[in-house]
């Protein structure tokens, strides 16, 4: 079990650290004002917000892409964050099936 002084952060502390380092407090009202320019700082802020606040992979990715703006980098970073958070098994089956059909 990780303790505060052991050098390991609990899940809640890691989330808090990521939000603080991204400049976000975690307040849902910030969601509407997230920038979508594709500038690396804006991309990270938006992707961290969506990747850490969504309840599942699909919601995180769809929300980040539907914001508009420069959707390729924002969606890609959000996918990486949500994938790391939820794991590959959390991807919707219909997304995987669509990819397999292309092979």
N, C-alpha and C positions, 0 to 999 in steps of 0.2 A: 504494500500500500504506500503510495507516494505521500510524503509530508511536505509541508511548506518549505522546510529548510533542506530538503533532500535534493534540490535542483530540478525536480520534476514538477510540472504544473498540472493542476487538475483541469478537467475539461472546461469548467466554468472560468478558471483563471486564464487558460489559453485563449478562450473566446474573448474575454475582457481585454487581454493584451493585444489581440489582433484588431479589435475594434478601436482601441485607443491609438494604436500605431497607424491606423488607417484614417484617423481624424473623425471617426464616427462614434456616436455615443450608444447606438443601438435603438434610438428612438424611432419608431415606425414613421413618424411625420417627416423624417429626413428623406425618406424614400422618394418623394416627389421631386426633391431638389437635387438628386444625384446627377452629376454631369455625364454625358455620353459622347464626348468629343473624340475619344480614341487616344488622347494624350495619356501617357502611361500612368500618371497619378490618378487621373479621372477613371481610367479603366480599372485600376486596382481598387479604388474606393467603391465603385459600383459593383464590381465582381465580389469583393469581400462582403459587402452588405447583402447582396442577393444569395451568395453561397452560404453565408452563416445564419441568415434569418429565415430561410425557407424551410419548410417541413419535410421536403423530399427533393430528389435530384430534378425531377421534371419541373416542379414549380420554380426552382432556382434558375434553371436554364431558360425556360420560357419567359419568365419575368424579365430576366436581363436582356434577352434579345428583343422582346416587345417594347422595351424602352425607346427603341429607335436609335438614331445617331450612328456611330461607328460600331455596328453590331458584331462584326467578325472578331475583333480582339476582346471585346467585353464578353461575348458568348464563350469564347475559347477559355478565357481565364476563369469564368464562372464554372464552366464544365470541369476544369481541373480542381477547383476548390470543392465543388459539390461532390465530385468523384472521390476525392480524398476523404471527405467527411462521411459520405454514405456508403461508398464502396461500389464496385462494378456491378454487383448483383442487384443494386437498387435501380438500375436503368430499366425503363419500361420495356416489356417484351415486344411491343409493337415497333419500337425504335430498333431493337436488335434484329427483328424479322425483316424490316425494311432494308437494313444494311446487308443481311445475308442474301436477299433477293438480288442485290446489285452484283454479287460475286459470280 
